């Protein structure tokens, strides 16, 4: 999806301990999940509705995401002569611990062997690197089904771009959604067309909206990726993006600050003084502002992230992820607000 992250995805500090959820089988949802589907408040004691909490509601326990690099590329790199988005480095969004030369099954087996043993663990294979729908449907079917062969899989996550979704691909995902819960993660970064043009995304917000609605009609779960601190954007533009996304049938959101990595177009701009990055405290305030405007039942998959240390130029503060998470908690506590506090229903 264009950014270089070792995702901090879905591993967020809780302010208070959640009450123990009643276990459930994959065929029977707990009461909390049924309340979520009826649109009631489902955020428990946290300040935002984390993916971990969603999984406890939906599946009765933790779900481990297993990053996959299936060797896809990106249409914004290979067919538009743009060289990709301005923030994207040569490695794209590939997880540093994934070996793309291994098969999907080999990657999953290796990753599971590296995880800390947990009782009754469930899995979510995550096609993460680049645009994971950028291939013929026959190839996608083979790769997705290979991922679903892992015992204990309850979810499939596919990351891609909104302009890389054929109708046949959406139909395939809808078919797989009959077997496991399918999440489609769509890179957006901003709802402002001027910003999207500036960062060379190669699509506009209308394209993203159409993709979200097409997936929603097929009952797929859809999450948006957003970057706070993009060139030319201030608080006004960030809040407009939050409110635009809150009006769409989205199920999840993933947020991180703008990172400048070696090999990206932004690296030269930063060194030349043409762009300025957010400080940690400003990022924290904007993130809380953003979350306050989202529906309480929108799953928050990430509120900070980090690029690999060896390629990160700036900001260095993002490497201290626990400090960022703590600061977000403290900012919410100071305000006396939470996710959804300023949502316009």
Backbone torsions as a table, in degrees:
resi	resn	phi	psi	omega
1	UNK	NA	10.8	168.1
2	UNK	99.1	-12.5	176.8
3	UNK	-113.7	157.0	-174.3
4	UNK	-99.0	97.6	-175.0
5	UNK	-132.5	138.8	157.0
6	UNK	-91.8	101.4	-168.2
7	UNK	-61.3	136.4	172.1
8	UNK	-87.0	13.3	-165.4
9	UNK	-47.4	129.6	165.3
10	UNK	63.8	19.0	-178.9
11	UNK	-120.9	65.4	-170.3
12	UNK	-102.9	147.1	177.9
13	UNK	-68.7	131.8	176.5
14	UNK	-92.7	145.8	179.3
15	UNK	-77.9	-39.3	176.9
16	UNK	-130.3	155.6	178.9
17	UNK	-69.4	137.2	176.6
18	UNK	-80.9	146.4	175.8
19	UNK	-66.3	150.3	-175.7
20	UNK	-65.9	126.8	-179.1
21	UNK	-86.0	147.3	178.1
22	UNK	-72.5	134.1	-179.8
23	UNK	-65.6	155.4	179.7
24	UNK	-147.0	156.4	172.6
25	UNK	-86.1	168.6	-179.6
26	UNK	-66.1	-18.1	-178.8
27	UNK	-94.5	-9.1	-178.4
28	UNK	-133.1	116.2	-178.1
29	UNK	-82.3	147.1	175.5
30	UNK	-70.5	166.6	-177.1
31	UNK	-59.1	-36.5	-178.6
32	UNK	-62.5	-37.0	178.2
33	UNK	-69.7	-36.7	177.9
34	UNK	-66.4	-35.7	176.4
35	UNK	-64.9	-38.7	179.0
36	UNK	-60.5	-44.7	-178.1
37	UNK	-66.4	-27.4	177.7
38	UNK	-83.5	1.2	173.5
39	UNK	87.2	10.4	179.3
40	UNK	-81.3	167.2	-179.9
41	UNK	-62.9	128.1	-174.1
42	UNK	-130.5	27.2	-172.5
43	UNK	-98.1	-1.4	175.1
44	UNK	53.7	-134.5	-174.8
45	UNK	-97.9	-0.7	-177.8
46	UNK	-79.6	170.6	178.6
47	UNK	-89.3	-19.5	172.7
48	UNK	-150.2	157.2	-170.7
49	UNK	-86.6	92.1	-173.9
50	UNK	-73.4	160.9	177.4
51	UNK	-62.3	-38.5	178.1
52	UNK	-60.0	-42.4	179.3
53	UNK	-67.2	-39.7	176.8
54	UNK	-58.7	-43.6	-179.3
55	UNK	-66.0	-35.9	175.7
56	UNK	-65.0	-39.9	177.2
57	UNK	-66.0	-44.1	-171.2
58	UNK	-83.6	-41.0	-172.7
59	UNK	-118.5	-1.3	176.7
60	UNK	81.8	10.1	179.9
61	UNK	177.4	-172.6	-176.4
62	UNK	-71.6	144.5	174.4
63	UNK	-122.5	122.6	-179.6
64	UNK	-87.7	125.8	174.5
65	UNK	-82.9	134.3	-177.8
66	UNK	-118.0	103.2	-176.2
67	UNK	-66.9	139.3	-179.3
68	UNK	-129.3	139.1	168.6
69	UNK	-117.8	104.8	-175.5
70	UNK	-95.6	13.5	175.1
71	UNK	82.3	20.5	177.8
72	UNK	-75.7	166.6	173.1
73	UNK	-119.8	-154.8	-177.2
74	UNK	-140.1	129.6	-179.2
75	UNK	-62.4	-24.7	179.1
76	UNK	-73.5	-15.9	177.2
77	UNK	-97.1	-39.7	-166.2
78	UNK	-96.5	-18.3	-172.5
79	UNK	-127.2	-6.6	-174.1
80	UNK	-115.1	1.5	176.2
81	UNK	57.6	24.5	-179.6
82	UNK	-95.3	-18.3	-176.9
83	UNK	80.2	9.7	179.9
84	UNK	92.3	178.5	179.0
85	UNK	-66.1	153.5	-171.5
86	UNK	-66.3	-23.0	-178.3
87	UNK	-92.1	-4.5	-172.5
88	UNK	-88.7	129.1	176.7
89	UNK	-91.1	-179.3	-176.4
90	UNK	-59.9	-28.0	-175.9
91	UNK	-91.0	-2.4	-179.2
92	UNK	60.4	-143.1	-177.1
93	UNK	-99.1	22.0	-177.3
94	UNK	-64.4	130.0	174.8
95	UNK	-66.5	135.0	-174.0
96	UNK	-65.1	-20.9	-176.9
97	UNK	-92.8	2.4	-177.2
98	UNK	-98.0	135.7	177.6
99	UNK	-103.8	103.6	-174.7
100	UNK	-67.4	-13.1	178.5
101	UNK	-79.1	-13.2	175.6
102	UNK	-84.0	156.7	175.9
103	UNK	-70.3	166.8	177.4
104	UNK	-57.5	-45.9	-179.7
105	UNK	-62.4	-41.8	179.9
106	UNK	-65.2	-41.3	177.9
107	UNK	-62.0	-43.9	-178.7
108	UNK	-66.8	-43.5	179.6
109	UNK	-61.2	-43.7	179.4
110	UNK	-63.0	-45.6	-177.5
111	UNK	-64.4	-42.6	179.2
112	UNK	-61.5	-39.1	-180.0
113	UNK	-65.7	-23.3	-178.3
114	UNK	-88.0	-14.6	-176.9
115	UNK	-76.9	151.3	174.7
116	UNK	-66.4	129.2	-179.1
117	UNK	-58.3	132.2	178.0
118	UNK	-134.5	146.4	178.5
119	UNK	-71.1	140.5	174.3
120	UNK	51.5	44.0	-176.9
121	UNK	-73.0	146.4	176.5
122	UNK	-120.3	157.3	-172.4
123	UNK	-127.2	153.8	174.7
124	UNK	-134.7	92.8	173.7
125	UNK	-56.5	133.3	-172.8
126	UNK	-125.0	105.3	174.7
127	UNK	-76.9	101.5	-165.9
128	UNK	-106.4	-46.4	-168.3
129	UNK	-73.8	129.1	177.4
130	UNK	62.4	-149.2	-175.0
131	UNK	-103.0	106.4	-167.4
132	UNK	-88.1	20.0	169.3
133	UNK	-124.0	11.2	-175.8
134	UNK	-87.9	68.0	-178.8
135	UNK	-170.1	162.2	174.9
136	UNK	-59.6	150.5	-177.1
137	UNK	-59.5	-34.6	-179.7
138	UNK	-61.9	-39.8	177.9
139	UNK	-70.2	-41.8	178.9
140	UNK	-60.4	-43.6	179.7
141	UNK	-58.6	-44.6	-178.8
142	UNK	-63.2	-45.2	-177.1
143	UNK	-69.7	-43.7	-179.8
144	UNK	-64.3	-42.7	-179.5
145	UNK	-67.0	-34.1	176.3
146	UNK	-62.0	-40.6	178.9
147	UNK	-66.1	-36.8	-177.5
148	UNK	-74.2	-8.2	-179.5
149	UNK	-74.5	-11.2	-179.8
150	UNK	-70.2	127.3	179.7
151	UNK	-62.6	136.3	179.4
152	UNK	92.0	3.0	-179.4
153	UNK	-74.5	126.0	178.9
154	UNK	-120.7	-6.4	-174.5
155	UNK	-151.3	147.1	172.8
156	UNK	-124.6	129.5	-180.0
157	UNK	-117.3	128.1	-178.7
158	UNK	-124.8	118.1	177.8
159	UNK	-96.0	134.6	-179.3
160	UNK	-162.3	-170.4	178.3
161	UNK	-105.0	153.2	-180.0
162	UNK	-69.6	-19.6	179.2
163	UNK	-96.5	17.4	-179.0
164	UNK	-128.6	43.9	-175.5
165	UNK	-132.3	93.5	173.7
166	UNK	-70.5	154.7	177.7
167	UNK	-58.7	-39.0	-179.8
168	UNK	-65.2	-33.3	177.4
169	UNK	-67.8	-43.2	177.0
170	UNK	-62.7	-38.4	178.1
171	UNK	-64.9	-38.7	176.8
172	UNK	-62.4	-45.7	178.8
173	UNK	-62.6	-37.6	177.0
174	UNK	-64.5	-37.4	176.4
175	UNK	-63.2	-45.4	179.0
176	UNK	-67.5	-25.8	178.5
177	UNK	-66.1	-15.3	173.9
178	UNK	-76.1	-19.2	-179.3
179	UNK	-96.7	-47.1	179.3
180	UNK	-138.8	167.0	177.1
181	UNK	-75.0	126.7	-178.2
182	UNK	-107.2	127.0	174.0
183	UNK	-109.5	131.5	175.2
184	UNK	-108.4	116.2	179.5
185	UNK	-99.9	118.9	-175.6
186	UNK	-110.3	124.8	174.9
187	UNK	-71.5	129.1	175.8
188	UNK	-127.1	-60.5	179.4
189	UNK	83.1	-42.0	177.6
190	UNK	-155.9	149.3	175.4
191	UNK	-90.8	2.3	-178.0
192	UNK	-94.1	118.3	-176.9
193	UNK	-60.7	-35.0	178.8
194	UNK	-62.9	-39.7	177.7
195	UNK	-67.7	-43.7	-179.9
196	UNK	-59.7	-37.6	176.6
197	UNK	-68.6	-40.5	-178.2
198	UNK	-63.4	-38.0	-178.0
199	UNK	-93.3	5.7	175.0
200	UNK	61.0	47.4	177.6
201	UNK	-70.5	-31.5	178.7
202	UNK	87.5	6.7	175.2
203	UNK	-150.4	169.0	177.5
204	UNK	-112.4	179.4	-177.4
205	UNK	-68.7	-31.7	178.2
206	UNK	-61.2	-38.7	177.0
207	UNK	-61.3	-45.0	178.1
208	UNK	-61.1	-45.4	-179.0
209	UNK	-60.9	-41.8	178.6
210	UNK	-62.8	-41.8	-179.8
211	UNK	-64.3	-42.3	179.1
212	UNK	-60.5	-47.1	-177.3
213	UNK	-68.0	-37.2	178.0
214	UNK	-64.0	-41.2	177.6
215	UNK	-69.0	-40.6	-179.8
216	UNK	-62.2	-39.4	178.4
217	UNK	-61.2	-27.1	179.1
218	UNK	-93.0	9.3	176.2
219	UNK	66.4	25.3	173.3
220	UNK	-82.4	150.2	171.5
221	UNK	-81.4	136.7	-176.7
222	UNK	-128.2	132.0	176.4
223	UNK	-123.3	146.2	179.0
224	UNK	-106.9	144.6	172.9
225	UNK	-101.3	131.3	-178.5
226	UNK	-131.7	140.9	174.0
227	UNK	-112.1	129.1	175.7
228	UNK	-100.1	130.0	-180.0
229	UNK	104.7	20.7	-179.8
230	UNK	-67.3	153.3	-179.7
231	UNK	-56.1	133.5	177.9
232	UNK	83.8	-2.7	-178.9
233	UNK	-106.2	140.2	172.2
234	UNK	-120.7	-164.2	-177.2
235	UNK	-58.9	-40.8	-177.8
236	UNK	-57.6	-48.0	-178.4
237	UNK	-67.0	-38.4	178.9
238	UNK	-64.4	-42.4	179.3
239	UNK	-68.3	-34.7	176.7
240	UNK	-64.0	-38.2	176.4
241	UNK	-64.4	-44.1	179.0
242	UNK	-58.6	-46.2	-177.6
243	UNK	-70.2	-33.7	176.5
244	UNK	-65.9	-41.5	179.4
245	UNK	-70.7	-34.9	179.2
246	UNK	-63.5	-22.8	-178.4
247	UNK	-87.0	-8.3	-179.3
248	UNK	-95.4	160.0	177.0
249	UNK	-79.3	61.7	179.0
250	UNK	-92.9	148.7	178.7
251	UNK	-104.8	-20.8	-175.5
252	UNK	-152.7	166.0	-179.9
253	UNK	-145.0	142.7	174.0
254	UNK	-130.1	127.1	-172.8
255	UNK	-125.2	141.0	167.9
256	UNK	-153.3	167.5	178.8
257	UNK	-79.6	162.5	175.2
258	UNK	-68.1	128.3	176.0
259	UNK	-110.6	142.6	172.3
260	UNK	-110.3	119.9	-177.0
261	UNK	-118.1	155.8	179.5
262	UNK	-62.6	140.8	179.9
263	UNK	89.3	-6.2	178.6
264	UNK	-90.5	159.6	177.3
265	UNK	-64.2	-29.8	-179.2
266	UNK	-69.4	-22.7	-177.5
267	UNK	-59.7	-44.6	179.3
268	UNK	-67.2	-36.9	178.9
269	UNK	-64.2	-40.5	-179.9
270	UNK	-66.8	-45.5	-178.1
271	UNK	-64.9	-29.2	179.2
272	UNK	-86.5	-2.9	178.7
273	UNK	79.3	17.4	-178.1
274	UNK	-84.0	-15.8	176.8
275	UNK	-132.5	156.3	178.4
276	UNK	-128.1	133.6	-178.6
277	UNK	-93.9	155.4	178.3
278	UNK	-70.8	145.6	167.3
279	UNK	-79.2	165.2	-176.6
280	UNK	-59.4	-45.7	-175.4
281	UNK	-64.5	-38.8	178.4
282	UNK	-67.3	-40.3	177.0
283	UNK	-61.1	-43.4	179.9
284	UNK	-60.2	-45.3	-179.8
285	UNK	-62.9	-43.7	-179.7
286	UNK	-66.4	-37.6	178.5
287	UNK	-63.9	-43.1	176.7
288	UNK	-64.7	-42.1	175.7
289	UNK	-56.8	-43.7	-178.4
290	UNK	-62.8	-50.6	-177.2
291	UNK	-64.7	-33.0	178.7
292	UNK	-60.9	-24.5	-175.4
293	UNK	-95.6	0.6	-179.9
294	UNK	-96.4	154.0	174.8
295	UNK	-59.6	147.6	-176.5
296	UNK	-65.6	-23.8	-177.8
297	UNK	-94.9	5.3	175.7
298	UNK	-77.4	124.4	-176.4
299	UNK	-72.3	127.6	-179.9
300	UNK	-97.5	103.3	-175.0
301	UNK	-83.2	-19.8	-178.2
302	UNK	-164.9	138.8	173.0
303	UNK	-121.9	-3.4	172.1
304	UNK	-158.2	162.7	179.5
305	UNK	-156.4	172.4	-178.4
306	UNK	-143.7	144.3	170.9
307	UNK	-88.5	156.9	176.6
308	UNK	-54.0	135.7	-175.2
309	UNK	-54.9	-35.8	-174.0
310	UNK	-71.9	-16.1	179.2
311	UNK	-117.8	-8.1	-179.1
312	UNK	-74.1	124.5	174.3
313	UNK	-91.2	-46.6	-179.6
314	UNK	-167.4	155.8	-2.0
315	UNK	-85.6	144.4	-179.2
316	UNK	-73.4	-23.5	-177.6
317	UNK	-63.5	-24.3	-178.0
318	UNK	-68.0	-16.9	179.1
319	UNK	-70.3	-22.9	177.9
320	UNK	-94.0	73.4	-171.7
321	UNK	-64.2	-35.5	-179.3
322	UNK	-65.9	-34.0	176.5
323	UNK	-64.6	-39.8	179.0
324	UNK	-66.4	-45.2	-180.0
325	UNK	-61.9	-42.6	178.4
326	UNK	-63.0	-41.3	-178.8
327	UNK	-64.9	-36.1	177.3
328	UNK	-65.8	-45.0	176.3
329	UNK	-57.0	-46.3	-176.4
330	UNK	-67.3	-35.7	178.5
331	UNK	-66.1	-43.0	176.2
332	UNK	-61.6	-43.4	-179.6
333	UNK	-62.3	-40.1	179.2
334	UNK	-63.8	-39.2	-178.9
335	UNK	-78.0	-26.9	-171.9
336	UNK	73.0	30.4	-179.3
337	UNK	-123.2	-174.2	-178.4
338	UNK	-166.0	-179.9	174.2
339	UNK	-55.0	131.2	176.5
340	UNK	89.3	-4.4	-176.6
341	UNK	-60.1	-30.7	-178.0
342	UNK	-120.1	22.0	178.8
343	UNK	-73.0	134.4	178.7
344	UNK	-93.9	99.3	-176.0
345	UNK	-79.6	NA	NA
